[in-house]
């Protein structure tokens, strides 16, 4: 039932416009105009209390007068009449409704109350509502246009655009027209009281006409639903998102380094990574990449790009852009070099970029392109063509388009210029061959292609935790005991929770006096660390509350003494319980591992360079929990801390397996005990391969 | 004289084309065609042995037949005839010559020889040569067009473009035409056997018609000349450069961290910073920024941007871009908020961005813009206009252009769309009001404006070294002694050179035996560090050759013993001379300071995070020597290591003054003794304010 209701947004049996208007200044006029002009094949009813006629179509005064089945309602009445209109629709079994009207949450408190009323009506009556405060949907293939944006309606295209900004939808429809590509569907989400961007994305992806889905996002309300729905689409069709509002994104709880570093942006980025969404940096790129992915049927096998040009400068520019986009310049096979050498003049360059020189004819362009595409070391080709002095750009376009149409490898073209390359550009657009004015843009689209190929190759499986490693019951016992105590868990309790979660911890031993400390240290074996025992001081090192590398009973006594003096001086005796002693682990590399909860996407893991400079160095990355194997690899490969574990200077290859286990166990803990708000282990000491990794200092916030 | 010769490239008294051709497939045809069609006001001679007539103009067979004064020669004869043509020109007192002909260095070894012959002829005969292998110059105001690029010639504009790629020049002339802006001068540099990009830049800057100079650079041959000439222009007119070939840029000498991190890119970036050049990331941006700077007479006072929009989405997008570009969202004064509140509907947003809602009329656009420009807290305004549903974009353009033309603050406009905003866009272009399709592009141009304002505000003065601090004579003595010894200077010698350069060093004391070491340590006072004394082992820590924090005679003995064992085990006795003892400095922050020599720009300073992870963290920046006060601030502010010196966690504000002195002294040393190839001080320990900074471990390569 719900599915049918969603389908009605793009393929309704019949449509009614409630609030259709004869006043050209009203949105109800534009909606009726666009719907009637769209070529929609079903029947259309226009409703307005005033009655009359519009575009030769009668305006009826009430829903009761509709004489044919209607399953999609478009509501353009003033906000205060929307609730009763929804009920009227429900009574007529119109259960899919687009509310164009504004004046809801976006207009202030009263609007927000009205919006809540509408939401309740929708739930009670089983209505699916798109909006309110949206511009509706366009399906260029149905065809259907429920919006009021300025005509003409976009021509049929391949890209679905789901936008949380209506104005952007309208602007991009027009911009795309000028750029020679178009949309399959355009959806404006409005205030999203019911239907979500993820619902519409799944729906759009079902259309055979849609090859790529683009998203303009300001915020996501239901993170888990977004992840689930979008993840079901990305293995089949590319999804590209532009997420805005980054500059306003606040921080999450900032009690620990992890909290201070984990902004909302990190959560969105992690969510896009988890669900295989390609992330665009700018509005323009969103569509430039979409055009490339829509018009290029096959994905690149790897990241090797061949550049073909008739001039040096743009070739070097492209090579720079390729390096910056983390693609690689293809190294040609010997037969390619031979073939190019035979074909081109002596002064030409047969390396990469291939510089055919300004004298290159359309035929030479085509032949060289063909040679490059045959090379197994070439995964993609960028063809660059500033206006050739001796030939017409259109002839180059014609010659290469034949080769490109046959190619099973992605090819992108950069005709540089404007009036001199106009015909060539239009020719390629008609052939649906992706082209961009500048080599840099073209390279970025190749990177998007490669990005999507890599997304499809990822290992999305989640590593399993061996049974018996996690003792949730006992961990929960400790958590519950501390639920009402503000701040971090006492250090010893934190250590226990870590232990029950299967994390290898270096145990802390509590001592209240010098003699006790000395005794413990002697048993433990030197060197030891001494840490102030306090649940109230959050940064122990700042206070000078940590003594490392104590090598003898003397050292222990001295440290205890100095600590005691310090506590007395700062009048902190009440805050301090005693000291902890901990066996020092020799050698190894230090990393930080943490976890927080994002309000939208839930628990999130952090990994990176630890120590006291965590927040300064910012060498950390985030991943949603539970992390897949790919996400764990990402954490390790995208941070210097992680890369270093692979071996660095006098440090051998570290025990990556143990680090991965710690990440997996911490994830399980966060999933199992929602009461835990934040965990931070700083440092985790990672020894050489096979020697393990150990949580030395763990903090838990409940 | 030389000046006159350079002037002749843009304002010749008379021009001769040598190699003018009647064959449409030859470049000599295109050059004659463009020159004659350009509207050039002087007299033109065409020379070709074959004689005849072209465009109603006689072709003479020899230079001797020219009957009027000519000071600019354009040579389009085959490469092998260029030398004799140059001599012939010289004999006719034609001393400014553009060699269009290709077939020189770019074509292989023989061409390189020919090029060298031409260079010698130029020197011997006092000729100034642009090229060879270039497409010549265009001056749209003179007017003059010596190129063969496809007509029409660009209309008169404000931007000079000096390009090391001819094809790019041609492509950009055409692209600019489509974008509605144009050039004052276009220069293609070719192989640059004589006239350099810096010569042409100075020349172009002299033209009243030129407001902005753009540079496309692949490489610079004479770094100091570039710095000197460009620095003379940037305080008066903005210079924007695109430097390509970054992906190919090799590393400098890699004996130290400093060497390994100092690629050619760093040198170019440092050179642009020193000379006040704005650096563009892409070809498109180069010109987008130039248009903004050319058409906007006044620079922003600070970085506060107001955003005016009729839709939320593009406003949020702009806010993101503003944060990313390190500009700030303006905070409006109370009177601005009042005025906007009075003017706009209740549901509008009067914060920043100002969202007037889709109903905003052209008049409302203009009134709001006016209000924002009057606010003293607003330095720049971005106006965003997706196609308004109820109004025409052209009317918005007309309304706001009146306000913008009167404004003394930079305003940039983003009409989003294509066909629906075409008239509006064309209107603004005619009024020379900068406009871009996307808010993100527009924001980047504002950042370029602010960047140029900041360039003009910089403190370019170089800090003076107090007399007597630098004892070059004695430093040089030590350097000379080591000139023939490969590798780094012996540690003790390096320490001495640092000392003579006025750097505060922590002295090393050499010991050959345990007892000697113990004795020295006792005198020195604990804790001490022990370092292996060897000129042959480069990374002492990797070898385990450094023991820190030795607190007693026992510790010293143990360390010596372990070191000895290690040396024996690795059979390195011959490589090791003994040990150094050094007093440990307690507390403080560690940074790295280094210096290398770039082959183009000369000595270069490095500053950043030190330790063994220097190359992994890459928290370092470079500056050309001698650094100005601004460049020293840059080193300190653009690195985490530098920012941290301002105070961080339990570290108080560090002694920045002493760090600056170390940078200045090291610079003086590099300038005074060219024999020094590399210096690296890792670490410099920086104590709290007033307590000094100390070079703990210095290495010098000669």
Interface residues (C-beta under 8 A of the other chain):
Chain A: X25 X27 X30 X102 X103 X106 X107 X108 X111 X148 X149 X150 X163 X164 X165 X166 X167 X168 X170 X171 X172 X174 X175 X176 X177 X178 X179 X216 X218 X242 X244 X245 X246 X247 X248 X282 X283 X284 X310 X311 X312 X313 X314 X316 X317 X319 X320 X321 X322 X323 X324 X329 X346 X347 X358 X386 X387 X389 X390 X416 X417 X418 X419 X420 X421 X422 X437 X438 X439 X440 X441 X539 X541 X542 X543 X544 X612 X613 X616 X617 X619 X640 X643 X644 X648 X649 X650
Chain B: X25 X27 X30 X102 X103 X106 X107 X108 X111 X148 X149 X150 X163 X164 X165 X166 X167 X168 X170 X171 X172 X174 X175 X176 X177 X178 X179 X216 X218 X242 X244 X245 X246 X247 X248 X282 X283 X284 X310 X311 X312 X313 X314 X316 X317 X319 X320 X321 X322 X323 X324 X329 X346 X347 X358 X386 X387 X389 X390 X416 X417 X418 X419 X420 X421 X422 X437 X438 X439 X440 X441 X539 X541 X542 X543 X544 X612 X613 X616 X617 X619 X640 X643 X644 X648 X649 X650
